[in-house]
Amino acid sequence: MMSRKVRVTITLESDLAAFVDRRAKKSKACRSKVIADIIEGAERAEIETRMAEGYRQYAEDNRLDAESCLPAQSEVVLRDE
């Protein structure tokens, strides 16, 4: 599904505007495209960071579950020997 584009007005420091202009010239794109790409990259990085944090937490939860089950599993293994 394509999202609808909206027009926004932003104010930038002159050095940031110069950066956007240089990047636009280099990539042969308009300022809007350059700024949108930068924002999309920041959004993607934020999502990836949250996903990595979630996976780390999931791994920690699995480790804690395994540690809590280890004594019971040890009893079964030692009993069956």
C-alpha contacts under 8 A as a table, 3 or more apart, distances in Angstrom:
res1	aa1	res2	aa2	distance
12	L	16	L	6.07
12	L	17	A	5.89
13	E	16	L	5.39
13	E	17	A	6.32
14	S	17	A	5.01
14	S	18	A	6.09
15	D	18	A	5.02
15	D	19	F	6.21
16	L	19	F	4.94
16	L	20	V	6.23
17	A	20	V	5.08
17	A	21	D	6.13
18	A	21	D	4.98
18	A	22	R	6.11
19	F	22	R	5.14
19	F	23	R	6.14
20	V	23	R	5.11
20	V	24	A	5.97
20	V	31	R	6.32
20	V	34	V	6.58
20	V	35	I	7.15
21	D	24	A	5.00
21	D	25	K	6.10
21	D	31	R	6.59
22	R	25	K	5.16
22	R	26	K	6.10
23	R	26	K	5.06
23	R	27	S	6.07
23	R	34	V	6.93
24	A	27	S	5.28
24	A	28	K	5.54
24	A	29	A	4.82
24	A	30	C	5.58
24	A	31	R	5.80
24	A	33	K	7.96
24	A	34	V	6.03
25	K	28	K	4.93
25	K	29	A	6.60
25	K	30	C	7.95
26	K	29	A	7.90
29	A	33	K	6.20
29	A	34	V	6.75
30	C	33	K	5.40
30	C	34	V	6.49
31	R	34	V	5.09
31	R	35	I	6.13
32	S	35	I	5.24
32	S	36	A	5.95
33	K	36	A	5.04
33	K	37	D	6.02
34	V	37	D	5.18
34	V	38	I	6.31
35	I	38	I	5.10
35	I	39	I	6.22
36	A	39	I	5.12
36	A	40	E	6.01
37	D	40	E	5.05
37	D	41	G	6.07
38	I	41	G	5.11
38	I	42	A	6.28
39	I	42	A	5.05
39	I	43	E	6.15
40	E	43	E	5.00
40	E	44	R	6.08
41	G	44	R	5.07
41	G	45	A	6.12
42	A	45	A	5.08
42	A	46	E	6.18
43	E	46	E	5.08
43	E	47	I	6.27
44	R	47	I	5.13
44	R	48	E	6.15
45	A	48	E	5.08
45	A	49	T	6.11
46	E	49	T	5.10
46	E	50	R	6.28
47	I	50	R	5.16
47	I	51	M	6.12
48	E	51	M	5.01
48	E	52	A	6.09
49	T	52	A	5.14
49	T	53	E	6.22
50	R	53	E	5.09
50	R	54	G	6.15
51	M	54	G	5.00
51	M	55	Y	6.19
52	A	55	Y	5.11
52	A	56	R	6.17
53	E	56	R	5.10
53	E	57	Q	6.20
54	G	57	Q	5.09
54	G	58	Y	6.06
55	Y	58	Y	4.91
55	Y	59	A	6.11
56	R	59	A	5.12
56	R	60	E	6.23
57	Q	60	E	5.02
57	Q	61	D	6.13
58	Y	61	D	5.07
58	Y	62	N	6.21
59	A	62	N	5.07
59	A	63	R	6.17
60	E	63	R	5.01
60	E	64	L	6.21
61	D	64	L	5.16
61	D	65	D	6.16
62	N	65	D	5.03
62	N	66	A	6.11
63	R	66	A	5.10
63	R	67	E	6.16
64	L	67	E	5.07
64	L	68	S	6.16
65	D	68	S	5.16
65	D	69	C	6.28
66	A	69	C	5.18
66	A	70	L	6.05
67	E	70	L	5.19
67	E	71	P	7.81
68	S	71	P	7.00
69	C	72	A	5.61
69	C	73	Q	6.26
70	L	73	Q	5.04
70	L	74	S	5.95
71	P	74	S	5.05
71	P	75	E	6.30
72	A	75	E	5.18
72	A	76	V	6.52
73	Q	76	V	5.21
73	Q	77	V	6.25
74	S	77	V	5.12
74	S	78	L	5.96
75	E	78	L	5.24
75	E	79	R	5.88
76	V	79	R	5.12
76	V	80	D	6.15
77	V	80	D	5.28
77	V	81	E	6.48
78	L	81	E	5.36
